[in-house]
Amino acid sequence: MAENDALVPPEDLVEVQRAWYAADAECARIGEALPSGSEVVAGVEAAPEQVAELKAARARRLQLTEDLLRHEWWGKVTDPIKAKKTLREAARQ
């Protein structure tokens, strides 16, 4: 395998990266709907459903993070920083 070939991320890994971006956006969306820090200090609490939804979204994002980091492709790259950049660029296309 040529060095440049190792920098082309496999499609399954690109799809996991895309799913991670979507999961991260979902966590942000849910978090924005929660009470702000000042509201929490004032005694406002998040609804249990909101807390459960955020917990599930964070668990999904964590699982995708593990899937990204454990992919066999990382063992084939010689420059992990450049490979990570290439993967992220491919996932954003």
Residue frames relative to the residue before (quaternion, step in Angstrom):
aa qw qx qy qz dx dy dz
M 1.0000 0.0000 0.0000 0.0000 0.00 0.00 0.00
A 0.4089 -0.7046 0.5282 0.2396 3.53 -0.82 1.01
E 0.6419 -0.5455 0.3715 0.3903 3.56 -1.17 0.58
N 0.6608 0.5071 -0.3152 0.4548 3.61 0.96 -0.81
D 0.5968 0.5657 -0.3613 0.4396 3.60 1.09 -0.65
A 0.6417 0.5330 -0.3214 0.4481 3.57 1.05 -0.75
L 0.6610 0.5126 -0.3131 0.4498 3.58 1.16 -0.47
V 0.5821 0.5390 -0.3877 0.4693 3.59 1.24 -0.09
P 0.2947 -0.7868 0.5097 0.1853 3.59 -0.34 1.17
P 0.5109 -0.6407 0.4687 0.3299 3.60 -1.03 0.71
E 0.6305 -0.5844 0.3634 0.3590 3.55 -1.11 0.74
D 0.6321 0.5339 -0.3590 0.4319 3.62 0.97 -0.71
L 0.6529 0.4966 -0.3119 0.4794 3.58 1.07 -0.69
V 0.6069 0.5388 -0.3469 0.4702 3.58 1.06 -0.71
E 0.6556 0.5073 -0.3091 0.4661 3.59 0.97 -0.82
V 0.6285 0.5112 -0.3395 0.4779 3.60 1.03 -0.70
Q 0.6402 0.5135 -0.3287 0.4675 3.59 0.98 -0.80
R 0.6392 0.5118 -0.3263 0.4722 3.60 0.99 -0.77
A 0.6458 0.5076 -0.3156 0.4751 3.56 0.98 -0.83
W 0.6201 0.5351 -0.3415 0.4609 3.59 1.06 -0.73
Y 0.6369 0.5162 -0.3333 0.4657 3.61 0.93 -0.85
A 0.6610 0.4995 -0.3086 0.4673 3.59 0.93 -0.85
A 0.6584 0.5022 -0.3077 0.4686 3.60 0.96 -0.84
D 0.6403 0.5162 -0.3236 0.4678 3.58 1.01 -0.76
A 0.6425 0.5069 -0.3157 0.4802 3.58 1.01 -0.79
E 0.6313 0.5257 -0.3306 0.4646 3.59 1.04 -0.73
C 0.6288 0.5176 -0.3339 0.4746 3.59 0.99 -0.77
A 0.6540 0.5063 -0.3110 0.4682 3.58 0.96 -0.85
R 0.6455 0.5274 -0.3214 0.4493 3.58 0.94 -0.89
I 0.6699 0.4839 -0.2961 0.4790 3.57 0.90 -0.91
G 0.6572 0.5315 -0.3067 0.4377 3.58 0.93 -0.89
E 0.6356 0.5397 -0.3282 0.4438 3.57 1.04 -0.73
A 0.6726 0.4946 -0.2917 0.4668 3.58 1.16 -0.58
L 0.5673 0.5973 -0.3835 0.4177 3.60 1.24 -0.24
P 0.6316 -0.5194 0.3947 0.4190 3.59 -1.18 0.37
S 0.5023 -0.6449 0.4874 0.3070 3.56 -1.10 0.73
G 0.7002 -0.4556 0.3377 0.4338 3.55 -1.28 0.18
S 0.6731 0.4845 -0.3008 0.4708 3.57 0.93 -0.85
E 0.6233 0.5231 -0.3411 0.4706 3.59 1.10 -0.62
V 0.6272 0.5276 -0.3322 0.4668 3.58 1.02 -0.78
V 0.6420 0.5163 -0.3162 0.4705 3.58 0.97 -0.88
A 0.6866 0.4735 -0.2720 0.4800 3.57 1.08 -0.74
G 0.6493 -0.5675 0.3062 0.4032 3.58 1.27 0.06
V 0.4854 0.6440 -0.4512 0.3821 3.60 1.23 0.07
E 0.1447 -0.7940 0.5867 0.0656 3.56 -0.89 0.95
A 0.5090 -0.6134 0.5045 0.3320 3.53 -1.21 0.56
A 0.5353 -0.6033 0.4784 0.3473 3.55 -1.15 0.62
P 0.5955 -0.5885 0.4007 0.3721 3.62 -1.00 0.72
E 0.6224 0.5440 -0.3443 0.4452 3.58 1.08 -0.70
Q 0.6357 0.5248 -0.3234 0.4646 3.58 1.05 -0.77
V 0.6505 0.5148 -0.3093 0.4649 3.54 0.95 -0.90
A 0.6628 0.5008 -0.3009 0.4683 3.60 0.94 -0.87
E 0.6445 0.5226 -0.3177 0.4589 3.57 1.00 -0.83
L 0.6645 0.4896 -0.3026 0.4766 3.58 0.95 -0.85
K 0.6303 0.5355 -0.3336 0.4524 3.58 0.98 -0.80
A 0.6665 0.4921 -0.2986 0.4738 3.60 0.94 -0.87
A 0.6552 0.5079 -0.3138 0.4630 3.60 0.96 -0.84
R 0.6556 0.4997 -0.3112 0.4728 3.59 0.99 -0.78
A 0.6241 0.5298 -0.3336 0.4675 3.58 1.05 -0.73
R 0.6353 0.5186 -0.3194 0.4748 3.58 1.02 -0.82
R 0.6653 0.4993 -0.3043 0.4642 3.59 0.90 -0.89
L 0.6389 0.5208 -0.3236 0.4646 3.58 1.00 -0.78
Q 0.6417 0.5165 -0.3248 0.4647 3.59 0.95 -0.84
L 0.6622 0.4943 -0.3052 0.4732 3.57 0.96 -0.82
T 0.5992 0.5472 -0.3523 0.4663 3.59 1.09 -0.68
E 0.6607 0.4941 -0.3005 0.4786 3.56 0.94 -0.88
D 0.6367 0.5242 -0.3266 0.4617 3.59 0.97 -0.81
L 0.6383 0.5238 -0.3207 0.4641 3.58 1.01 -0.81
L 0.7419 0.4526 -0.2372 0.4343 3.55 0.73 -1.08
R 0.7188 0.4503 -0.2499 0.4671 3.60 1.11 -0.59
H 0.4254 0.7160 -0.4656 0.2994 3.58 1.25 -0.02
E 0.5588 -0.6522 0.4122 0.3041 3.55 -0.98 0.90
W 0.5253 0.6576 -0.4051 0.3572 3.60 1.15 -0.49
W 0.6232 0.5717 -0.3501 0.4027 3.58 0.99 -0.77
G 0.6329 0.5357 -0.3318 0.4500 3.59 1.15 -0.50
K 0.6813 0.4921 -0.2714 0.4691 3.58 1.26 -0.33
V 0.6306 0.5460 -0.3445 0.4308 3.60 1.17 -0.35
T 0.3579 -0.7414 0.5295 0.2048 3.53 -1.11 0.70
D 0.7589 0.2290 -0.1350 0.5944 3.56 1.24 -0.48
P 0.2250 -0.8345 0.4850 0.1330 3.60 0.12 1.26
I 0.6171 0.5400 -0.3613 0.4438 3.60 1.05 -0.59
K 0.6689 0.4727 -0.2902 0.4949 3.57 0.92 -0.88
A 0.6388 0.5307 -0.3232 0.4536 3.59 1.01 -0.79
K 0.6392 0.5206 -0.3224 0.4653 3.59 0.99 -0.82
K 0.6420 0.5151 -0.3146 0.4728 3.57 0.99 -0.83
T 0.6523 0.5138 -0.3062 0.4655 3.57 0.96 -0.88
L 0.6398 0.5217 -0.3170 0.4669 3.58 0.98 -0.84
R 0.6799 0.4912 -0.2969 0.4564 3.58 0.82 -0.94
E 0.6411 0.5128 -0.3256 0.4690 3.58 0.99 -0.79
A 0.6528 0.5132 -0.3133 0.4608 3.60 0.94 -0.86
A 0.6777 0.5000 -0.2938 0.4522 3.58 0.98 -0.83
R 0.6812 0.4870 -0.2888 0.4641 3.59 1.13 -0.51
Q 0.5602 0.6021 -0.3910 0.4133 3.59 1.26 -0.04
